[in-house]
Amino acid sequence: MDPIRVVDVVDDETFRLIPPCADPGFDHRTCDYWEDADRGSKAARLAWLQPSSAAPVPAPPARSPAANPFLADLEAAAAPPVNPFTVTRPNPFVLPGDDEADVPAVNPFAPPPRERPTVGAEAPRKLQLLGRGLGVAGSYAKILLRDDVPVVFVQFGPLTAYPRAQRTRDLYPALPDSPLPAVITCIASTADARHEGLARRLVDVVCEDLEARGFTAVEAYPEVGTRPDATSAATPAFWETLGFQRAVDDVRFPVMRREFA
C-alpha cells in the first residue's frame, strides 16, 4: 500500500492539514503575499486562523421624524389614489411564509441552478482565499501526506487569482500573454521531508490537474539569493528538474515556465 496520498484543500478539515513552515515566522495558513500585491504578507498571524464572523453588524434603528400636525393635510394629498377596480392577486409560486420580494423568478422550463461548493463566510480568511475557485475551476491548494502526516504544501491556480504574480509578469513584456498561464505560487516541504522527491511528486500531480482544467502552460516565480526557508517558490534548479524552462533569466526574479503538450 502506497503511504503517499494527495488531498485538495476544500474545507476546514483539509485546511487544518496544511503543514507548518520550516521557519516559524511564516505560516502558509495565513499568508496572503501572492493574493495581495500591495499589503500581502507571509507572516504568521494567529488571529487569521479563527473563524470569521458571519453575522452582519446590525444597523442602528431608523429615527422616525417628529410628527408635524401642520403637514397632515399635505401627506394625505400625496398618498396615491385607491383604484377600486384593481385586484391584488397572490403569486402562486411563493410558499406561505416566504417574502415575495426575496424569491427569485422561477423559470419552469429551465433546469434548476447547480449548487456550487463553497467554504462559507465564517471560514478563516486564508481558507476563503483558497476556496474562491471551488465553484468554477476547483481547489487552489494541495497537500501531500506520507503515512497520513502532511509534509508538502503547494498553492496554485489561475493567474487572475494572484495579483502579485501578475505584477511580476508585467515586468517582462516578452512573456506570452495569450493564453494566460496557470501559476504555482508556493511550494514547501517540512524540514524532515526534504530531498526525498516528495515536492516534485506533488508538483507533477498539480501539473496534471492544471492541464486537465484546460491550461496550456504553468509558471513559477522563484526568488534567487534568499534563504531557502524564506522563499515560497523554491529555486530555478528545482523547477528545471520538472521540465520548466527559464522563460526570463533574471538574476534575481527569473520566470520558470512549462508548456503542456
Helices and strands as residue ranges (DSSP letters): E 4-8, H 12-15, G 46-49, G 69-71, H 72-78, G 100-102, H 125-130, E 141-146, E 149-158, G 159-161, H 163-170, E 182-189, G 191-193, H 198-212, E 217-220, H 236-240, E 245-248, E 255-259
